[in-house]
Amino acid sequence: MNGDHRTATGRSGRIRTIAVREFKQTVLTKSFILGALVLPVVMIGIGTLIPMLIGGSTPPVVGTLVVADRDGSVAEQMRLTFDAMRAGGAAAGAPAAAAATPMPNGSFGGMPMADDPPVDITVVRVAMDSDLPREQARVQSGEILGLVEVPPALLQAAPPAGVDISVLVPTASPAKTTAMIGRVAREATVTARVAAAGGDLAAVRALLSQPSAATARVSNEGQRSTERLEVRMILPGAFMFLMWIASFTSANQLLTSTIEEKSSKVIEVLLSATSPLELLAGKILGQSLVSLVMLGMYGIAGLVGLTMLAVTDLVDVPTILLFIIWFLLGYFMCAAMMAAVGSAVSDLREAQTLVSPVMLLMMMPMMLWLPISENPTGILATVTSFVPPIGPFVMVLRTTGAVEGIPGWQIGAALLVNALGAVGLVWLGARIFRIGILMQGKPPTPIELLRWARAR
């Protein structure tokens, strides 16, 4: 008994030593520090600073805007709009065009948009036959904010195609200011045109306004749940891509390190102090720690993004805990396959033939992302949940995207099936690893790898 205990203790110690070595060799590299540590920190910093920069005080746009139109109607509408914006929006006394009624294209007539800077603009109207070159020279010198020319044809009841409003601004004019002037000029032209035809623009816009549709799903038990597009499509994909990148990157590192150690004969030195199975276990565990570091860093960056968007309610603690379990199952399957391939070849070029089927298999969740996210409880999603090694990735899509939730028995059964699949793939990978790690010469075919797995 004491001998068995000492043997088990020595085995676990060797596995732990190999795991720490594998972890340090991967983490303490410039590429990993830059990609897995520095990049997420930069993303978090940018995500934190952008709202502060956007929310900071914006200097007001102050100056004179010259408007050349047929009868002064466009200039008057623009003046009323800027006056309302100066007062803080659609104040009392603002024209009917300033009513907060959406246009068909989604803009709001006369209303300040969310990204509009504060304004203190004076509108000066000039006739179309006035000295416009002189006004253009004033724009060029920066004396005025800009020159807006509205062709008379645009004020007709049926304006011809191909006729545009001309907005001339200085070179240094900010993009927000230019966009705001153009938008106000377009909407003022529409207002003047409708008024000239004797119509009521506010009434027309009210007729054209589209109500929002609040979609809800009704379960078989009669429970109603709100339909949220970001939950059903975007969020599941983000979770799945995060899981895929973290697991596949570490598994690929395992493939590369195994090939390098085998080609440089370092693997023979390691095998003089440990067994092939202990070496494989240590390498897989070491890379699992690497993948958890990557997962944590990018996960924190993602949570910061959700916080900035004020949608943290989309992710709860049970979902995160399940995600970690699915990730570990997916990683061990992928790592076992990559380690088996790495042990069978001596060069990265030789590995391409054997890695291609693994890559094709691991790409399946991405190909199935949209159909599974569209129907997380459908037949395709349910069946593929029980197919290792893609099952964990599919379950991440389902558990983060299903509106009414996945039945508990399916989650439990998928955990059991994929856990057995992970054990089976690690066992097969270990059998291939113990033979391939000492093999030299011509790389094996996939059929030969299966023969190695059956060898005793």
C-alpha positions as CSV (number, residue, x, y, z in Angstrom):
1,M,0.0,0.0,0.0
2,N,2.8,2.4,0.9
3,G,4.6,1.6,-2.3
4,D,1.4,2.2,-4.4
5,H,0.9,5.5,-2.5
6,R,4.5,6.6,-3.2
7,T,4.1,5.7,-6.8
8,A,0.9,7.6,-7.2
9,T,2.4,10.6,-5.4
10,G,5.5,10.5,-7.6
11,R,3.3,10.2,-10.7
12,S,1.2,13.2,-9.7
13,G,4.3,15.2,-8.9
14,R,5.8,14.5,-12.3
15,I,2.5,15.4,-14.0
16,R,2.4,18.7,-12.0
17,T,6.0,19.5,-12.9
18,I,5.3,19.0,-16.6
19,A,2.1,21.0,-16.5
20,V,3.9,24.0,-14.8
21,R,6.7,23.7,-17.4
22,E,4.3,23.7,-20.3
23,F,2.4,26.7,-18.7
24,K,5.5,28.8,-18.2
25,Q,6.9,28.0,-21.7
26,T,3.7,29.2,-23.3
27,V,2.7,32.1,-21.0
28,L,6.2,33.7,-20.7
29,T,6.5,34.5,-24.4
30,K,6.1,37.9,-26.0
31,S,3.4,36.7,-28.4
32,F,1.2,35.3,-25.6
33,I,1.7,38.3,-23.4
34,L,0.8,40.6,-26.3
35,G,-2.2,38.6,-27.6
36,A,-3.7,37.2,-24.4
37,L,-2.8,39.8,-21.8
38,V,-2.0,43.1,-23.3
39,L,-4.7,43.1,-26.0
40,P,-7.6,42.4,-23.6
41,V,-6.3,45.1,-21.2
42,V,-6.2,47.6,-24.1
43,M,-9.7,46.6,-25.1
44,I,-10.9,47.1,-21.5
45,G,-9.1,50.5,-21.4
46,I,-10.6,51.6,-24.7
47,G,-14.1,50.4,-23.6
48,T,-13.7,52.4,-20.4
49,L,-12.3,55.6,-22.0
50,I,-14.7,55.8,-25.0
51,P,-17.8,56.6,-22.9
52,M,-15.8,59.1,-20.9
53,L,-14.6,60.8,-24.1
54,I,-18.0,60.7,-25.7
55,G,-19.7,61.9,-22.5
56,G,-17.3,64.8,-22.1
57,S,-18.3,68.4,-22.8
58,T,-18.3,69.3,-26.5
59,P,-17.6,72.9,-27.5
60,P,-20.7,74.6,-29.1
61,V,-20.8,75.4,-32.8
62,V,-20.8,79.2,-33.0
63,G,-20.9,81.2,-36.1
64,T,-22.9,82.3,-39.1
65,L,-24.4,80.1,-41.7
66,V,-25.3,81.6,-45.1
67,V,-28.3,80.1,-46.9
68,A,-29.1,80.9,-50.5
69,D,-32.6,79.9,-51.6
70,R,-35.5,81.0,-53.8
71,D,-37.7,82.8,-51.4
72,G,-36.2,82.6,-48.0
73,S,-38.4,79.7,-46.8
74,V,-35.6,77.2,-46.4
75,A,-33.5,79.7,-44.5
76,E,-36.4,80.5,-42.2
77,Q,-37.0,76.9,-41.4
78,M,-33.3,76.3,-40.7
79,R,-33.2,79.4,-38.4
80,L,-36.2,78.1,-36.5
81,T,-34.6,74.6,-36.2
82,F,-31.3,76.0,-34.9
83,D,-33.1,78.3,-32.5
84,A,-35.0,75.2,-31.1
85,M,-31.7,73.3,-30.9
86,R,-30.1,76.2,-29.0
87,A,-32.9,76.2,-26.5
88,G,-32.4,72.5,-25.9
89,G,-34.6,70.7,-28.4
90,A,-38.2,71.1,-29.6
91,A,-39.2,74.0,-27.3
92,A,-42.5,75.9,-27.4
93,G,-42.6,78.1,-30.4
94,A,-40.6,75.7,-32.6
95,P,-42.2,75.1,-36.0
96,A,-44.3,72.1,-36.8
97,A,-41.4,70.6,-38.6
98,A,-39.6,70.4,-35.3
99,A,-42.1,67.9,-33.9
100,A,-40.4,64.7,-32.8
101,T,-42.1,62.6,-35.4
102,P,-39.8,60.2,-37.3
103,M,-39.3,60.4,-41.0
104,P,-39.5,57.1,-43.0
105,N,-35.7,57.0,-43.1
106,G,-35.4,57.2,-39.4
107,S,-34.3,60.8,-38.9
108,F,-36.2,63.3,-36.9
109,G,-37.3,66.5,-38.5
110,G,-35.7,69.5,-36.8
111,M,-34.9,67.6,-33.6
112,P,-31.3,67.4,-32.4
113,M,-29.8,64.0,-32.8
114,A,-27.9,62.3,-30.0
115,D,-24.5,63.1,-31.4
116,D,-25.3,66.7,-32.4
117,P,-23.0,69.3,-30.7
118,P,-24.5,72.3,-29.0
119,V,-25.1,75.1,-31.4
120,D,-25.3,78.9,-31.4
121,I,-25.7,79.4,-35.2
122,T,-27.0,82.5,-36.9
123,V,-28.7,81.9,-40.2
124,V,-28.3,84.7,-42.9
125,R,-30.3,84.4,-46.0
126,V,-29.1,85.6,-49.4
127,A,-30.7,85.5,-52.8
128,M,-29.7,83.0,-55.4
129,D,-28.5,85.8,-57.7
130,S,-26.4,87.4,-55.1
131,D,-22.6,87.4,-55.1
132,L,-22.1,83.8,-54.2
133,P,-18.4,83.7,-55.1
134,R,-17.8,86.3,-52.3
135,E,-19.6,84.0,-49.8
136,Q,-17.6,81.1,-50.9
137,A,-14.4,83.1,-50.3
138,R,-15.7,83.8,-46.7
139,V,-16.2,80.1,-46.2
140,Q,-12.6,79.4,-47.5
141,S,-11.2,82.0,-45.0
142,G,-13.2,80.5,-42.1
143,E,-15.2,83.7,-41.6
144,I,-18.5,81.8,-41.7
145,L,-19.5,78.3,-40.9
146,G,-20.6,77.4,-44.3
147,L,-22.7,78.2,-47.4
148,V,-25.9,76.3,-48.2
149,E,-27.3,76.6,-51.7
150,V,-30.8,75.2,-52.3
151,P,-31.7,75.0,-56.1
152,P,-35.3,76.3,-56.8
153,A,-36.2,73.0,-58.4
154,L,-36.0,71.3,-55.0
155,L,-39.0,73.4,-53.8
156,Q,-41.3,72.1,-56.5
157,A,-44.1,69.7,-55.7
158,A,-42.3,67.0,-57.8
159,P,-38.5,67.8,-57.6
160,P,-36.4,66.4,-60.5
161,A,-33.9,63.6,-59.8
162,G,-30.2,64.5,-59.7
163,V,-30.6,67.9,-58.2
164,D,-28.8,68.2,-54.8
165,I,-28.4,70.8,-52.1
166,S,-24.9,72.3,-52.0
167,V,-23.2,72.5,-48.6
168,L,-19.8,74.2,-48.6
169,V,-17.8,74.2,-45.4
170,P,-14.2,75.0,-44.5
171,T,-11.6,72.3,-44.6
172,A,-11.2,72.2,-40.8
173,S,-15.0,71.8,-40.2
174,P,-15.7,68.8,-37.8
175,A,-17.5,65.9,-39.4
176,K,-20.3,66.2,-36.8
177,T,-20.9,69.8,-37.7
178,T,-20.9,69.1,-41.4
179,A,-23.4,66.2,-41.0
180,M,-25.7,68.4,-38.8
181,I,-25.8,71.3,-41.3
182,G,-26.6,68.9,-44.1
183,R,-29.3,67.1,-42.2
184,V,-31.0,70.4,-41.1
185,A,-30.8,71.7,-44.7
186,R,-32.4,68.6,-46.1
187,E,-35.2,68.6,-43.6
188,A,-35.8,72.4,-43.9
189,T,-36.1,72.0,-47.7
190,V,-38.7,69.2,-47.2
191,T,-40.6,71.4,-44.8
192,A,-40.6,74.4,-47.1
193,R,-41.7,72.3,-50.0
194,V,-44.7,70.8,-48.2
195,A,-45.6,74.2,-46.8
196,A,-45.6,75.7,-50.3
197,A,-47.9,72.9,-51.5
198,G,-50.3,73.8,-48.6
199,G,-49.7,70.6,-46.7
200,D,-49.2,69.9,-43.0
201,L,-45.8,68.2,-42.6
202,A,-46.4,67.2,-39.0
203,A,-49.6,65.4,-40.0
204,V,-47.8,63.6,-42.9
205,R,-44.9,62.5,-40.6
206,A,-47.4,61.3,-38.0
207,L,-49.1,59.1,-40.7
208,L,-45.7,57.7,-41.9
209,S,-44.4,56.9,-38.4
210,Q,-43.9,53.2,-37.8
211,P,-44.9,51.8,-34.4
212,S,-42.5,49.4,-32.7
213,A,-43.4,45.7,-32.5
214,A,-42.9,44.1,-29.1
215,T,-42.4,40.4,-29.9
216,A,-42.9,37.7,-27.3
217,R,-42.7,34.0,-27.4
218,V,-45.3,31.7,-25.8
219,S,-44.0,28.4,-24.4
220,N,-46.0,25.1,-24.3
221,E,-46.8,25.9,-20.7
222,G,-48.2,29.3,-21.7
223,Q,-45.4,31.4,-20.3
224,R,-44.5,34.6,-22.3
225,S,-40.9,35.6,-22.8
226,T,-39.7,38.7,-24.6
227,E,-37.9,38.2,-27.9
228,R,-34.4,39.8,-27.9
229,L,-32.3,39.6,-31.0
230,E,-29.0,40.1,-29.2
231,V,-29.8,37.1,-27.0
232,R,-30.9,34.8,-29.8
233,M,-28.1,35.6,-32.3
234,I,-25.2,37.9,-31.3
235,L,-24.6,36.8,-27.7
236,P,-24.5,33.0,-28.3
237,G,-22.1,33.5,-31.2
238,A,-19.8,35.7,-29.0
239,F,-19.7,33.0,-26.3
240,M,-19.1,30.3,-28.8
241,F,-16.3,32.2,-30.6
242,L,-14.6,33.0,-27.2
243,M,-14.7,29.3,-26.3
244,W,-13.5,28.2,-29.7
245,I,-10.5,30.7,-29.7
246,A,-9.4,29.9,-26.2
247,S,-9.6,26.1,-26.6
248,F,-8.2,25.9,-30.1
249,T,-5.4,28.3,-29.5
250,S,-4.1,26.3,-26.5
251,A,-4.6,23.0,-28.4
252,N,-2.6,24.4,-31.3
253,Q,0.2,25.4,-28.9
254,L,0.1,21.8,-27.6
255,L,0.5,20.6,-31.2
256,T,3.4,22.9,-31.9
257,S,5.3,22.3,-28.7
258,T,5.0,18.5,-29.1
259,I,6.3,18.6,-32.7
260,E,9.2,20.9,-31.7
261,E,10.2,18.8,-28.7
262,K,10.0,15.6,-30.9
263,S,12.1,17.1,-33.7
264,S,14.7,18.5,-31.4
265,K,15.0,15.2,-29.4
266,V,14.0,17.0,-26.2
267,I,11.1,14.5,-25.9
268,E,13.6,11.6,-25.4
269,V,15.1,13.4,-22.5
270,L,11.7,13.9,-20.9
271,L,10.7,10.3,-21.5
272,S,13.8,9.2,-19.6
273,A,12.2,10.6,-16.4
274,T,8.5,10.1,-17.0
275,S,6.1,7.9,-19.0
276,P,4.4,8.9,-22.2
277,L,1.0,9.0,-20.4
278,E,2.4,11.3,-17.7
279,L,4.0,13.5,-20.2
280,L,0.7,13.8,-22.2
281,A,-1.3,14.5,-19.0
282,G,1.1,17.2,-17.9
283,K,1.1,18.9,-21.3
284,I,-2.7,18.9,-21.6
285,L,-3.1,20.2,-18.0
286,G,-0.5,22.9,-18.5
287,Q,-2.2,24.1,-21.7
288,S,-5.5,24.0,-20.0
289,L,-4.2,26.6,-17.5
290,V,-3.1,28.7,-20.5
291,S,-6.5,28.5,-22.1
292,L,-8.2,29.5,-18.8
293,V,-6.0,32.6,-18.6
294,M,-7.0,33.6,-22.1
295,L,-10.6,32.8,-21.3
296,G,-10.5,35.0,-18.2
297,M,-8.8,37.9,-19.8
298,Y,-11.1,38.0,-22.9
299,G,-14.1,37.2,-20.7
300,I,-13.4,40.2,-18.5
301,A,-13.1,42.4,-21.6
302,G,-16.5,41.0,-22.8
303,L,-18.1,41.7,-19.5
304,V,-16.8,45.3,-19.6
305,G,-18.3,45.6,-23.0
306,L,-21.7,44.4,-21.8
307,T,-21.5,46.8,-18.9
308,M,-20.8,49.7,-21.3
309,L,-23.9,48.6,-23.3
310,A,-25.9,48.2,-20.0
311,V,-26.9,44.7,-21.0
312,T,-25.3,42.7,-18.2
313,D,-28.7,41.2,-17.4
314,L,-28.2,39.0,-20.4
315,V,-25.6,36.9,-18.6
316,D,-26.3,35.3,-15.3
317,V,-24.0,33.2,-12.9
318,P,-25.4,29.8,-13.9
319,T,-24.8,30.5,-17.5
320,I,-21.2,31.5,-16.8
321,L,-20.6,28.3,-14.7
322,L,-22.1,26.1,-17.4
323,F,-19.9,27.9,-20.0
324,I,-16.8,27.1,-18.0
325,I,-17.8,23.4,-17.9
326,W,-18.5,23.2,-21.6
327,F,-15.3,25.0,-22.3
328,L,-13.2,22.4,-20.3
329,L,-14.9,19.5,-22.1
330,G,-14.4,21.1,-25.5
331,Y,-10.8,21.9,-24.7
332,F,-9.9,18.4,-23.5
333,M,-11.3,16.9,-26.7
334,C,-9.5,19.3,-29.0
335,A,-6.3,19.0,-27.0
336,A,-6.4,15.2,-27.2
337,M,-6.7,15.2,-30.9
338,M,-4.0,17.8,-31.4
339,A,-1.6,16.0,-29.1
340,A,-2.1,12.8,-31.0
341,V,-1.4,14.5,-34.3
342,G,1.7,16.3,-32.9
343,S,3.1,13.0,-31.6
344,A,2.8,11.3,-34.9
345,V,4.8,13.8,-37.0
346,S,8.2,15.5,-36.9
347,D,7.5,18.7,-38.8
348,L,4.6,21.2,-39.0
349,R,4.3,20.6,-42.7
350,E,3.7,16.9,-42.2
351,A,1.0,17.7,-39.7
352,Q,-1.2,19.6,-42.2
353,T,-2.7,16.4,-43.7
354,L,-3.6,15.0,-40.2
355,V,-4.8,18.4,-38.8
356,S,-7.2,19.1,-41.7
357,P,-9.9,16.6,-40.6
358,V,-9.6,17.9,-37.0
359,M,-9.9,21.5,-38.3
360,L,-12.9,20.6,-40.4
361,L,-14.6,18.9,-37.4
362,M,-13.8,21.9,-35.1
363,M,-15.3,24.3,-37.7
364,M,-18.7,22.6,-37.6
365,P,-20.0,24.7,-34.7
366,M,-19.3,27.9,-36.6
367,M,-21.1,26.6,-39.7
368,L,-24.1,25.6,-37.5
369,W,-24.1,28.9,-35.5
370,L,-26.9,30.6,-37.3
371,P,-29.3,27.7,-37.7
372,I,-28.8,26.6,-34.1
373,S,-29.2,30.2,-32.7
374,E,-32.3,30.6,-34.8
375,N,-33.9,27.4,-33.2
376,P,-32.0,26.4,-30.1
377,T,-34.6,23.7,-29.2
378,G,-34.9,22.2,-32.7
379,I,-33.9,18.8,-33.9
380,L,-30.6,19.9,-35.3
381,A,-29.5,21.7,-32.1
382,T,-30.7,18.8,-29.9
383,V,-29.0,16.0,-31.9
384,T,-25.6,17.8,-32.3
385,S,-25.5,18.5,-28.6
386,F,-24.8,14.8,-28.1
387,V,-22.1,14.5,-30.8
388,P,-18.5,14.9,-29.4
389,P,-16.4,16.9,-29.9
390,I,-18.7,19.6,-31.2
391,G,-21.3,19.0,-28.5
392,P,-19.9,21.5,-25.9
393,F,-19.8,24.3,-28.5
394,V,-23.4,23.6,-29.6
395,M,-24.6,23.6,-26.0
396,V,-23.0,27.0,-25.4
397,L,-25.0,28.3,-28.4
398,R,-28.2,26.7,-27.0
399,T,-27.9,27.7,-23.3
400,T,-27.0,31.3,-24.1
401,G,-29.5,31.8,-26.9
402,A,-32.6,29.9,-25.9
403,V,-35.4,32.2,-24.9
404,E,-37.5,29.7,-22.9
405,G,-34.5,27.7,-21.6
406,I,-33.2,24.2,-22.4
407,P,-34.9,21.2,-20.6
408,G,-32.8,20.2,-17.6
409,W,-32.6,16.6,-18.7
410,Q,-31.0,17.6,-22.0
411,I,-28.3,19.6,-20.2
412,G,-27.6,16.7,-17.8
413,A,-27.5,14.2,-20.6
414,A,-25.3,16.4,-22.8
415,L,-22.9,16.8,-19.9
416,L,-22.7,13.1,-19.4
417,V,-22.3,12.2,-23.1
418,N,-19.7,14.9,-23.7
419,A,-17.8,14.0,-20.6
420,L,-17.6,10.4,-21.7
421,G,-16.6,11.7,-25.2
422,A,-13.8,13.7,-23.6
423,V,-12.6,10.7,-21.6
424,G,-12.7,8.5,-24.8
425,L,-10.8,11.0,-26.9
426,V,-8.2,11.5,-24.3
427,W,-7.8,7.7,-24.0
428,L,-7.5,7.3,-27.8
429,G,-5.1,10.3,-27.9
430,A,-3.0,8.8,-25.2
431,R,-2.7,5.4,-27.0
432,I,-1.6,7.2,-30.2
433,F,0.7,9.5,-28.2
434,R,2.6,6.6,-26.6
435,I,3.4,5.0,-29.9
436,G,3.9,8.1,-32.1
437,I,6.1,10.0,-29.7
438,L,9.0,7.7,-30.5
439,M,8.2,7.1,-34.1
440,Q,10.4,8.6,-36.9
441,G,10.3,8.6,-40.6
442,K,7.3,8.8,-42.9
443,P,4.2,10.4,-41.2
444,P,1.3,8.0,-40.7
445,T,-2.0,8.2,-42.4
446,P,-5.3,8.6,-40.5
447,I,-5.9,4.9,-40.9
448,E,-2.6,4.1,-39.3
449,L,-3.4,6.3,-36.4
450,L,-6.5,4.3,-35.8
451,R,-4.4,1.1,-35.8
452,W,-2.0,2.7,-33.2
453,A,-5.1,3.4,-31.0
454,R,-6.0,-0.3,-31.2
455,A,-2.5,-1.6,-30.6
456,R,-1.8,-3.2,-27.2
